[in-house]
Amino acid sequence: MTKVFHAGKKGESVRSDCFITFCPEGSEIIDIKVTSKVEALYGRQILELARETLMELNITRGSVLIEDSGALPFTLMARLECAVRRAFPSQKAVSLPKLFEEEKGFASSRQDRLRRSRLYLPGNEPKFFVNAGLHQPDAIILDLEDSVAPEEKDAARILVRNALRSLNFYGAERMVRINQLPLGIRDLEFIIGHNVQLILIPKCEDKEQIIEVEKKIAELKHERKVEEDVWLMPIIESALGVINAYEIAKASSLNVALAVGLEDFTADIGAERTTEGKESLGARQAVVIAARAAQLQPIDTVYSDVANMEKLQESSLEAKALGFDGKGCIHPRQISIINEAFLPKKSEIDKAQKIVMAFEEAKSQGLGVVSLGSKMIDLPVVKRALRAVDLALSTGKIKENWREEIV
């Protein structure tokens, strides 16, 4: 019996994807057939792209059937490569889309970058990728972990790699959540050197996990001659992780943030997750404290009820009050509410500006004490004010010449 290998999705409800059937047996030439609703317009281009992809994968014989449902080139290439890899598990050759390099499509990825909202996208669903950046999240997370079925992990890795290389995310930071170790180490082999800027490490429970990821990234960067930094965001999702949160936060100079995930945490402690969140308040506070002690950004969990915007706003404002800098998103409609919630209010900005000006005046006079009127200002208050002013500047709430406007 002739064996065939499949990759992708098909059906009436499928969009921006394709279904590939690959049979490695047959004649000494490649036989490719295409069925598509847009075959009259793009059939030839699809056929040519498939031939080029197979050549790059060193496939010279067999047959391919492409059932297209509006797949973009990066998706078709990923699905075809996946089918080939399923046929030949030891396959080494890859077929890479052209690297996207337009400046406007990249965020400045530095340690203190704004990370209020991070939109999770399932790594095996290309239909969600293309327009995600238009919703203006601070970051986009292409997820290889919980949102991807075990039997589709191989497909998601290739698809995420191609998306990172191909798509304009309109300034959103490019993040990938890898799988829990050790599987996550395999994920890194597919994404390092392909425009990824930050790696989320799920279910962290000890510093050795961070060190292992850091070591693998360093090896791959050296091998692939990658110069850009790839930052890390460990996610605390268990009782042991909470206990070791500070050690985890301090484990690597690449750590820029520490996140908390409450679905797994509440299951781990044997509690039911509630809207009020009393069962997880201690864990959230512990993550904030550990992050701040390590000078990282504390990031809150997602809010799962995508229809309740009022409760989302309450949850976001509560997170800000607890000391978090941002929150996860699972739907684009959550982004604007979260982004606004984590900005300082006008009254907070006005007060922060006065404190910053008092601090700068004291510094210029060589004074070790900052005062505003008759009130002494402690250094932690000054630091908080500086952070609020920087946030207001970076989001356009105030202008660069704000000092002149106050005077």
Sequence and secondary structure as in RCSB ss.txt:
>XXXX:A:sequence
MTKVFHAGKKGESVRSDCFITFCPEGSEIIDIKVTSKVEALYGRQILELARETLMELNITRGSVLIEDSGALPFT
LMARLECAVRRAFPSQKAVSLPKLFEEEKGFASSRQDRLRRSRLYLPGNEPKFFVNAGLHQPDAIILDLEDSVAP
EEKDAARILVRNALRSLNFYGAERMVRINQLPLGIRDLEFIIGHNVQLILIPKCEDKEQIIEVEKKIAELKHERK
VEEDVWLMPIIESALGVINAYEIAKASSLNVALAVGLEDFTADIGAERTTEGKESLGARQAVVIAARAAQLQPID
TVYSDVANMEKLQESSLEAKALGFDGKGCIHPRQISIINEAFLPKKSEIDKAQKIVMAFEEAKSQGLGVVSLGSK
MIDLPVVKRALRAVDLALSTGKIKENWREEIV
>XXXX:A:secstr
    EEEE  STT  SEEEEEEE  SSSSEEEEEEETTHHHHHHHHHHHHHHHHHHTT  SEEEEEEEEB  HHH
HHHHHHHHHHHH TT            GGG     TT   SEEEEEETT GGGTTTGGGG  SEEEEE STTS G
GGHHHHHHHHHHHHHH   TT EEEEE  STTHHHHHHHHHTTTT  EEEE S  SHHHHHHHHHHHHHHHHHHT
  S  EEEEEE SHHHHHTHHHHHTS TTB EEEE HHHHHHHTT    SS GGGHHHHHHHHHHHHHTT EEEE
     TT HHHHHHHHHHHHHHT SEEEESSGGGHHHHHHHTS  HHHHHHHHHHHHHHHHHHHTT S EEETTE
EE HHHHHHHHHHHHHHHHTTSS TTHHHHH 
